Amino acid sequence: MEAAEVAGALLFLLAAAAPVAAAVFTGAVDFTYLVTAVGEGSPSPGSGAAWWREAWVRVRSGAVAPALQVGVWACMVMSVMLVVEATYNSAVSVAARLAGWSPERRFRWEPLGGGADEEKGEDAAAAYPMVMVQIPMFNELEVYKLSIGAVCELKWPKERLIIQVLDDSTDSFIKNLVEMECEDWANKGLNIKYATRSGRKGFKAGALKKGMEWDYAKQCEYIAIFDADFQPEPDFLLRTVPFLMHNQNVALVQARWVFGTAGVWRREAINDAGGWKDRTTVEDMDLAVRATLKGWKFIYLGDVRVKSELPSTYKAYCRQQFRWSCGGTNLFRKMIWDVLAAKKVSSLKKIYMLYSFFLVRRVIAPAVAFILYNVIIPVSVMIPELFLPIWGVAYIPTALLIVTAMRNPENLHTVPLWILFESVMSMHRLRAAVAGLLQLQEFNQWIVTQKVGNNTSNENNETPLLQKSRKRLINRVNIPEIGLSVFLIFCASYNLVFHGKNSFYINLYLQGLAFFFLGLNFVGTLPGHCCF
């Protein structure tokens, strides 16, 4: 174990022990009740049940409740941090809409002659910069035709466009199909390159880095990147590249998710930031943060959309979210000192990056969502001594709901289901955040998200889907979700039967059912129909 890992583990233990030590020191927690209850000896005949109940009450009130109370106040502090962050983001978003802000008003943008028709000749084509489009792939049997076809249909002079397919596939059958698809488009006049490498070092980041080393890649000023399931609109480059051409301090033009993401990078910015690195599972975030620290700007185009594919199963979605959450917190750990030492960004931006971008969104959000709403509140129905401030368990969640609805009013009807789904996902995100911060064994695992393409069956599909093997029952259910569902439903039933100071049983039943249904994989795309 490296010295940094040891220091990180010790820091984490100290941070966890500090509030407990403070509570004991101030007398908020008194463990003497536990010693007294256990050391009183055997109960007299006929009074065993009463003795154990009295012992439990003394331990509960003297040790369990105060310890949980420390957790409650820690969650209250984190909840305030979260609601302030969410309110700020919502206010900025609403103000930008009301003011009619658009990238075209802040950054210079001019159209490139209205198209890239071949009859306009070489002189017209020369006005277009050289662009390379990279498509990293790994055993993408179901979607390779979609992404390659969409990129080859981009409106841009053929002589000014290079398409690079970076195939890391380990299946020789799939590699042959992808290579033949590239050859077919090359025969149609497209400048498309099929590139492979001997190993998968660095996964996606390693493939992108290797792709930049080819001689033909070095002549391209701008680099567009699409994952294997992305389908950009034909005018994507025409709407994004001009921002880079006319704003020399802009490193990246980012399009909107429809699900997925896509953008065009300036090669100079990639090189200035140190190039692609394979140290995390969020290579795009890593590069963007390093480019920001070098003083580069970014443009987000909300009206430029790139179609992509959602994970087709719940387990695939969990693995994807785990990779992103774990990679984000691990990058936080790696970049703290780099952000503090950066000389080309202001102190305000440093605070925003460390506090808002990393700490609140990557660590605080999943911690509050899981610990408070799935652990402390359910347990509180059995601990009457525990105090839960109403502003923390009712007003703050309501405020978060309102600011979320303000930013996405068109999705208001799905908010109840979204809340329940995110409650379940908080378990995975918190585990990922801890794994990334402490660099546990799974922090750098990369499992490619399974795709289904246009079809969920073999019907009318030229590409045969791989044969799916039958899974055992233990592999068809999600044990952690089932376990949490039993816990939540038990707490809800206890609250319903033994009414205490608070009545949370309706919410707890709903949360328990959400965990139960997701535990049985009742969500996602199945052959022939869609569940949930």
RAJOKA-V952738 format. One record per residue. N is the residue number from 1. RES is the residue in one small letter. SS is DSSP state (hx for helix, st for strand, lp for the rest). PSI is psi in radians with two decimals (* if undefined). NEAR is the number of other ideal C-beta (glycine too) atoms within 12 Angstrom. Layout:
# RAJOKA-V952738
N&RES&SS&PSI&NEAR ; N&RES&SS&PSI&NEAR
This chain:
# RAJOKA-V952738
1&m&lp&2.32&13 ; 2&e&lp&2.79&9 ; 3&a&hx&-0.66&9 ; 4&a&hx&-0.66&17 ; 5&e&hx&-0.73&19 ; 6&v&hx&-0.80&14 ; 7&a&hx&-0.71&16 ; 8&g&hx&-0.72&27 ; 9&a&hx&-0.74&21 ; 10&l&hx&-0.71&16 ; 11&l&hx&-0.72&18 ; 12&f&hx&-0.77&21 ; 13&l&hx&-0.72&15 ; 14&l&hx&-0.72&14 ; 15&a&hx&-0.64&18 ; 16&a&hx&-0.61&19 ; 17&a&hx&-0.42&16 ; 18&a&hx&-0.88&16 ; 19&p&hx&-0.60&25 ; 20&v&hx&-0.78&24 ; 21&a&hx&-0.71&17 ; 22&a&hx&-0.68&20 ; 23&a&hx&-0.71&26 ; 24&v&hx&-0.75&20 ; 25&f&hx&-0.67&14 ; 26&t&hx&-0.11&14 ; 27&g&lp&0.07&12 ; 28&a&lp&-0.51&25 ; 29&v&lp&2.25&28 ; 30&d&lp&1.76&24 ; 31&f&lp&-0.05&21 ; 32&t&hx&-0.43&16 ; 33&y&hx&-0.68&26 ; 34&l&hx&-0.77&22 ; 35&v&hx&-0.74&15 ; 36&t&hx&-0.76&17 ; 37&a&hx&-0.71&26 ; 38&v&hx&-0.55&18 ; 39&g&lp&0.12&12 ; 40&e&lp&-0.13&18 ; 41&g&lp&-3.05&10 ; 42&s&lp&2.50&11 ; 43&p&lp&2.77&16 ; 44&s&lp&2.69&11 ; 45&p&lp&2.38&9 ; 46&g&lp&-0.11&8 ; 47&s&lp&0.32&14 ; 48&g&hx&-0.81&13 ; 49&a&hx&-0.74&13 ; 50&a&hx&-0.68&14 ; 51&w&hx&-0.80&20 ; 52&w&hx&-0.65&17 ; 53&r&hx&-0.76&15 ; 54&e&hx&-0.70&19 ; 55&a&hx&-0.74&26 ; 56&w&hx&-0.71&23 ; 57&v&hx&-0.71&21 ; 58&r&hx&-0.74&26 ; 59&v&hx&-0.71&28 ; 60&r&hx&-0.80&27 ; 61&s&hx&-0.50&25 ; 62&g&hx&-0.43&28 ; 63&a&hx&-0.91&31 ; 64&v&hx&-0.91&29 ; 65&a&hx&-0.83&31 ; 66&p&hx&-0.67&31 ; 67&a&hx&-0.76&33 ; 68&l&hx&-0.56&34 ; 69&q&hx&-0.63&32 ; 70&v&hx&-0.75&31 ; 71&g&hx&-0.66&34 ; 72&v&hx&-0.85&33 ; 73&w&hx&-0.57&25 ; 74&a&hx&-0.72&28 ; 75&c&hx&-0.57&36 ; 76&m&hx&-0.75&27 ; 77&v&hx&-0.81&23 ; 78&m&hx&-0.58&31 ; 79&s&hx&-0.71&37 ; 80&v&hx&-0.76&24 ; 81&m&hx&-0.73&26 ; 82&l&hx&-0.77&35 ; 83&v&hx&-0.60&30 ; 84&v&hx&-0.77&22 ; 85&e&hx&-0.79&31 ; 86&a&hx&-0.69&32 ; 87&t&hx&-0.72&23 ; 88&y&hx&-0.84&20 ; 89&n&hx&-0.70&26 ; 90&s&hx&-0.73&25 ; 91&a&hx&-0.75&18 ; 92&v&hx&-0.76&20 ; 93&s&hx&-0.81&23 ; 94&v&hx&-0.73&20 ; 95&a&hx&-0.68&15 ; 96&a&hx&-0.66&19 ; 97&r&hx&-0.78&17 ; 98&l&hx&-0.60&11 ; 99&a&lp&-0.10&13 ; 100&g&lp&0.52&10 ; 101&w&lp&2.44&17 ; 102&s&lp&2.69&18 ; 103&p&hx&-0.57&29 ; 104&e&hx&-0.42&21 ; 105&r&hx&-0.47&12 ; 106&r&hx&-0.59&19 ; 107&f&lp&2.63&25 ; 108&r&lp&2.41&18 ; 109&w&lp&2.28&25 ; 110&e&lp&2.40&18 ; 111&p&lp&2.70&21 ; 112&l&lp&1.17&31 ; 113&g&lp&0.12&20 ; 114&g&lp&0.17&15 ; 115&g&lp&-3.14&21 ; 116&a&lp&0.80&31 ; 117&d&lp&2.49&16 ; 118&e&hx&-0.51&16 ; 119&e&hx&-0.14&11 ; 120&k&hx&-0.22&18 ; 121&g&hx&3.06&14 ; 122&e&hx&-0.57&14 ; 123&d&hx&-0.74&11 ; 124&a&hx&-0.69&19 ; 125&a&hx&-0.52&23 ; 126&a&lp&-0.35&16 ; 127&a&lp&-0.22&23 ; 128&y&lp&2.28&33 ; 129&p&lp&2.82&31 ; 130&m&lp&2.24&29 ; 131&v&st&2.38&42 ; 132&m&st&2.32&43 ; 133&v&st&2.12&45 ; 134&q&st&2.36&45 ; 135&i&st&1.65&48 ; 136&p&st&2.41&42 ; 137&m&st&2.67&46 ; 138&f&lp&1.80&34 ; 139&n&lp&0.83&27 ; 140&e&lp&1.09&39 ; 141&l&lp&-0.74&35 ; 142&e&lp&-0.35&35 ; 143&v&lp&-0.05&40 ; 144&y&hx&-0.62&43 ; 145&k&hx&-0.67&33 ; 146&l&hx&-0.87&33 ; 147&s&hx&-0.80&43 ; 148&i&hx&-0.74&42 ; 149&g&hx&-0.74&28 ; 150&a&hx&-0.72&33 ; 151&v&hx&-0.67&43 ; 152&c&hx&-0.28&33 ; 153&e&lp&0.08&25 ; 154&l&lp&2.44&43 ; 155&k&lp&1.81&30 ; 156&w&lp&2.49&41 ; 157&p&lp&2.31&33 ; 158&k&hx&-0.61&26 ; 159&e&hx&-0.14&22 ; 160&r&hx&0.22&30 ; 161&l&st&2.28&37 ; 162&i&st&2.22&38 ; 163&i&st&2.15&43 ; 164&q&st&2.00&37 ; 165&v&st&1.99&43 ; 166&l&st&1.71&47 ; 167&d&st&1.91&38 ; 168&d&lp&0.29&34 ; 169&s&lp&2.48&29 ; 170&t&lp&-0.18&19 ; 171&d&lp&2.02&19 ; 172&s&hx&-0.57&13 ; 173&f&hx&-0.80&16 ; 174&i&hx&-0.71&31 ; 175&k&hx&-0.71&27 ; 176&n&hx&-0.70&18 ; 177&l&hx&-0.77&30 ; 178&v&hx&-0.73&38 ; 179&e&hx&-0.72&25 ; 180&m&hx&-0.62&23 ; 181&e&hx&-0.71&36 ; 182&c&hx&-0.71&34 ; 183&e&hx&-0.68&18 ; 184&d&hx&-0.75&20 ; 185&w&hx&-0.56&31 ; 186&a&hx&-0.65&21 ; 187&n&hx&-0.34&12 ; 188&k&lp&0.05&17 ; 189&g&lp&0.05&15 ; 190&l&lp&2.47&29 ; 191&n&lp&1.40&30 ; 192&i&st&2.31&34 ; 193&k&st&2.32&29 ; 194&y&st&2.06&31 ; 195&a&st&2.36&33 ; 196&t&lp&3.00&28 ; 197&r&lp&2.91&25 ; 198&s&lp&-0.52&11 ; 199&g&lp&-3.06&13 ; 200&r&lp&0.54&24 ; 201&k&lp&2.21&18 ; 202&g&lp&-0.02&27 ; 203&f&hx&-2.26&32 ; 204&k&hx&-0.76&37 ; 205&a&hx&-0.69&35 ; 206&g&hx&-0.67&28 ; 207&a&hx&-0.75&37 ; 208&l&hx&-0.71&39 ; 209&k&hx&-0.76&31 ; 210&k&hx&-0.67&29 ; 211&g&hx&-0.53&40 ; 212&m&lp&-0.24&31 ; 213&e&lp&-0.20&19 ; 214&w&lp&2.58&23 ; 215&d&hx&-0.73&12 ; 216&y&hx&-0.45&19 ; 217&a&hx&-0.49&30 ; 218&k&hx&-0.24&18 ; 219&q&hx&-0.05&20 ; 220&c&lp&2.25&35 ; 221&e&lp&-0.53&26 ; 222&y&st&2.52&37 ; 223&i&st&2.04&46 ; 224&a&st&2.46&45 ; 225&i&st&2.24&45 ; 226&f&lp&2.33&46 ; 227&d&lp&2.96&41 ; 228&a&lp&-0.34&41 ; 229&d&lp&0.23&41 ; 230&f&lp&2.56&39 ; 231&q&st&1.51&34 ; 232&p&st&2.62&42 ; 233&e&lp&2.68&26 ; 234&p&lp&-0.55&20 ; 235&d&lp&0.27&25 ; 236&f&hx&-0.89&37 ; 237&l&hx&-0.63&42 ; 238&l&hx&-0.49&32 ; 239&r&hx&-0.26&34 ; 240&t&hx&-0.77&47 ; 241&v&hx&-0.66&46 ; 242&p&hx&-0.53&33 ; 243&f&hx&-0.66&39 ; 244&l&hx&-0.65&41 ; 245&m&hx&-0.65&27 ; 246&h&hx&0.02&21 ; 247&n&lp&1.65&26 ; 248&q&lp&-0.24&17 ; 249&n&lp&0.09&23 ; 250&v&st&2.22&35 ; 251&a&st&-0.59&35 ; 252&l&st&2.39&40 ; 253&v&st&2.04&42 ; 254&q&st&2.31&33 ; 255&a&st&3.02&37 ; 256&r&st&2.56&26 ; 257&w&st&2.38&21 ; 258&v&lp&0.32&21 ; 259&f&lp&2.36&22 ; 260&g&lp&-2.95&31 ; 261&t&lp&2.78&31 ; 262&a&lp&2.61&42 ; 263&g&st&2.94&42 ; 264&v&st&2.17&44 ; 265&w&st&2.62&41 ; 266&r&st&2.19&37 ; 267&r&hx&-0.70&31 ; 268&e&hx&-0.69&23 ; 269&a&hx&-0.68&34 ; 270&i&hx&-0.82&39 ; 271&n&hx&-0.69&24 ; 272&d&hx&-0.57&21 ; 273&a&lp&-0.06&31 ; 274&g&lp&0.09&20 ; 275&g&lp&-3.12&28 ; 276&w&lp&2.39&38 ; 277&k&lp&2.56&31 ; 278&d&lp&0.48&25 ; 279&r&lp&-0.23&31 ; 280&t&lp&3.02&37 ; 281&t&lp&0.14&38 ; 282&v&lp&1.17&39 ; 283&e&hx&-0.55&37 ; 284&d&hx&-0.71&35 ; 285&m&hx&-0.71&38 ; 286&d&hx&-0.87&34 ; 287&l&hx&-0.71&40 ; 288&a&hx&-0.73&34 ; 289&v&hx&-0.77&39 ; 290&r&hx&-0.64&35 ; 291&a&hx&-0.65&35 ; 292&t&hx&-0.74&32 ; 293&l&hx&-0.32&31 ; 294&k&lp&0.00&27 ; 295&g&lp&0.09&21 ; 296&w&lp&2.67&31 ; 297&k&st&2.84&27 ; 298&f&st&2.59&33 ; 299&i&st&2.29&35 ; 300&y&st&2.17&27 ; 301&l&st&1.73&35 ; 302&g&st&-0.37&22 ; 303&d&st&0.00&17 ; 304&v&st&1.94&35 ; 305&r&st&2.52&24 ; 306&v&st&2.07&39 ; 307&k&st&2.49&27 ; 308&s&lp&-2.98&29 ; 309&e&lp&2.25&33 ; 310&l&lp&2.63&24 ; 311&p&lp&2.41&28 ; 312&s&lp&-0.28&32 ; 313&t&st&2.80&30 ; 314&y&hx&-0.75&34 ; 315&k&hx&-0.68&28 ; 316&a&hx&-0.69&25 ; 317&y&hx&-0.72&31 ; 318&c&hx&-0.74&34 ; 319&r&hx&-0.69&27 ; 320&q&hx&-0.82&36 ; 321&q&hx&-0.63&33 ; 322&f&hx&-0.76&38 ; 323&r&hx&-0.77&35 ; 324&w&hx&-0.79&33 ; 325&s&hx&-0.76&42 ; 326&c&hx&-0.76&42 ; 327&g&hx&-0.66&43 ; 328&g&hx&-0.79&39 ; 329&t&hx&-0.57&43 ; 330&n&hx&-0.63&39 ; 331&l&hx&-0.64&39 ; 332&f&hx&-0.82&38 ; 333&r&hx&-0.71&36 ; 334&k&hx&-0.43&28 ; 335&m&hx&-0.03&35 ; 336&i&hx&-0.93&25 ; 337&w&hx&-0.56&14 ; 338&d&hx&-0.72&28 ; 339&v&hx&-0.79&31 ; 340&l&hx&-0.58&16 ; 341&a&hx&-0.13&12 ; 342&a&lp&2.42&25 ; 343&k&lp&-0.24&14 ; 344&k&lp&0.13&20 ; 345&v&lp&2.66&25 ; 346&s&lp&2.86&15 ; 347&s&hx&-0.61&14 ; 348&l&hx&-0.73&11 ; 349&k&hx&-0.61&22 ; 350&k&hx&-0.77&26 ; 351&i&hx&-0.74&17 ; 352&y&hx&-0.77&23 ; 353&m&hx&-0.81&31 ; 354&l&hx&-0.75&29 ; 355&y&hx&-0.98&25 ; 356&s&hx&-0.98&26 ; 357&f&hx&-0.74&28 ; 358&f&hx&-1.09&35 ; 359&l&hx&-0.98&29 ; 360&v&hx&-0.83&34 ; 361&r&hx&-0.63&30 ; 362&r&hx&-0.44&36 ; 363&v&hx&-0.96&39 ; 364&i&hx&-0.81&35 ; 365&a&hx&-0.93&37 ; 366&p&hx&-0.55&40 ; 367&a&hx&-0.84&36 ; 368&v&hx&-0.80&41 ; 369&a&hx&-0.66&37 ; 370&f&hx&-0.90&36 ; 371&i&hx&-0.80&33 ; 372&l&hx&-0.90&37 ; 373&y&hx&-0.36&43 ; 374&n&hx&-0.09&40 ; 375&v&hx&-1.11&29 ; 376&i&hx&-0.87&38 ; 377&i&hx&-0.79&40 ; 378&p&hx&-0.77&39 ; 379&v&hx&-0.51&34 ; 380&s&hx&-0.42&37 ; 381&v&lp&-0.31&30 ; 382&m&lp&0.01&30 ; 383&i&lp&1.46&35 ; 384&p&lp&-0.39&22 ; 385&e&lp&-0.23&28 ; 386&l&lp&2.27&31 ; 387&f&lp&2.16&23 ; 388&l&lp&1.92&35 ; 389&p&lp&2.30&22 ; 390&i&hx&-0.55&15 ; 391&w&hx&-0.43&15 ; 392&g&hx&-0.52&31 ; 393&v&hx&-0.12&29 ; 394&a&hx&-0.92&20 ; 395&y&hx&-0.78&18 ; 396&i&hx&-0.83&32 ; 397&p&hx&-0.66&30 ; 398&t&hx&-0.74&20 ; 399&a&hx&-0.74&23 ; 400&l&hx&-0.67&34 ; 401&l&hx&-0.73&23 ; 402&i&hx&-0.82&21 ; 403&v&hx&-0.55&27 ; 404&t&hx&-0.74&27 ; 405&a&hx&-0.60&24 ; 406&m&hx&-0.62&25 ; 407&r&hx&-0.43&26 ; 408&n&lp&1.11&20 ; 409&p&hx&-0.46&17 ; 410&e&hx&-0.29&10 ; 411&n&hx&0.38&15 ; 412&l&hx&-0.61&17 ; 413&h&hx&-0.31&11 ; 414&t&hx&-0.02&17 ; 415&v&hx&-0.78&24 ; 416&p&hx&-0.78&19 ; 417&l&hx&-0.64&20 ; 418&w&hx&-0.72&20 ; 419&i&hx&-0.81&26 ; 420&l&hx&-0.71&31 ; 421&f&hx&-0.76&32 ; 422&e&hx&-0.49&31 ; 423&s&hx&-0.71&39 ; 424&v&hx&-0.76&41 ; 425&m&hx&-0.40&36 ; 426&s&hx&-0.52&34 ; 427&m&hx&-0.80&39 ; 428&h&hx&-0.67&37 ; 429&r&hx&-0.65&39 ; 430&l&hx&-0.74&36 ; 431&r&hx&-0.69&27 ; 432&a&hx&-0.71&39 ; 433&a&hx&-0.76&41 ; 434&v&hx&-0.73&31 ; 435&a&hx&-0.67&28 ; 436&g&hx&-0.72&40 ; 437&l&hx&-0.71&35 ; 438&l&hx&-0.01&31 ; 439&q&lp&0.94&30 ; 440&l&lp&3.09&24 ; 441&q&lp&-0.64&12 ; 442&e&lp&0.15&23 ; 443&f&lp&-0.42&33 ; 444&n&lp&0.45&27 ; 445&q&lp&2.50&22 ; 446&w&lp&1.89&30 ; 447&i&lp&2.07&22 ; 448&v&lp&2.33&32 ; 449&t&lp&2.24&34 ; 450&q&lp&2.39&32 ; 451&k&lp&2.79&38 ; 452&v&lp&-0.20&32 ; 453&g&lp&-2.66&31 ; 454&n&lp&-0.51&26 ; 455&n&lp&2.64&23 ; 456&t&lp&0.16&25 ; 457&s&lp&3.09&18 ; 458&n&lp&-0.09&20 ; 459&e&lp&2.23&12 ; 460&n&lp&0.60&10 ; 461&n&lp&2.13&18 ; 462&e&lp&-0.49&17 ; 463&t&lp&2.07&25 ; 464&p&lp&2.32&16 ; 465&l&lp&2.60&23 ; 466&l&lp&2.51&19 ; 467&q&lp&2.26&8 ; 468&k&lp&2.30&16 ; 469&s&lp&2.60&8 ; 470&r&lp&2.46&8 ; 471&k&lp&2.58&12 ; 472&r&lp&2.80&8 ; 473&l&hx&-0.69&12 ; 474&i&hx&-0.44&9 ; 475&n&hx&-0.14&12 ; 476&r&hx&-0.14&18 ; 477&v&lp&2.75&23 ; 478&n&lp&1.82&32 ; 479&i&hx&-0.79&19 ; 480&p&hx&-0.74&24 ; 481&e&hx&-0.73&35 ; 482&i&hx&-0.75&27 ; 483&g&hx&-0.78&19 ; 484&l&hx&-0.59&33 ; 485&s&hx&-0.72&35 ; 486&v&hx&-0.77&21 ; 487&f&hx&-0.84&28 ; 488&l&hx&-0.72&39 ; 489&i&hx&-0.64&27 ; 490&f&hx&-0.81&22 ; 491&c&hx&-0.68&35 ; 492&a&hx&-0.76&30 ; 493&s&hx&-0.71&21 ; 494&y&hx&-0.76&25 ; 495&n&hx&-0.60&30 ; 496&l&hx&-0.70&19 ; 497&v&hx&-0.81&14 ; 498&f&lp&1.49&17 ; 499&h&lp&2.24&13 ; 500&g&lp&-2.57&21 ; 501&k&lp&-0.52&18 ; 502&n&lp&2.63&28 ; 503&s&lp&1.76&23 ; 504&f&lp&0.10&35 ; 505&y&hx&-0.54&27 ; 506&i&hx&-0.86&16 ; 507&n&hx&-0.72&30 ; 508&l&hx&-0.66&37 ; 509&y&hx&-0.76&25 ; 510&l&hx&-0.77&25 ; 511&q&hx&-0.74&38 ; 512&g&hx&-0.70&34 ; 513&l&hx&-0.66&28 ; 514&a&hx&-0.81&37 ; 515&f&hx&-0.67&41 ; 516&f&hx&-0.85&29 ; 517&f&hx&-0.71&26 ; 518&l&hx&-0.51&37 ; 519&g&hx&-0.51&30 ; 520&l&lp&0.17&23 ; 521&n&lp&0.61&28 ; 522&f&lp&0.92&25 ; 523&v&lp&2.57&31 ; 524&g&st&-3.13&27 ; 525&t&st&2.16&27 ; 526&l&st&2.79&18 ; 527&p&lp&2.05&17 ; 528&g&lp&-0.32&12 ; 529&h&st&2.98&10 ; 530&c&st&2.36&15 ; 531&c&st&2.63&18 ; 532&f&lp&*&20
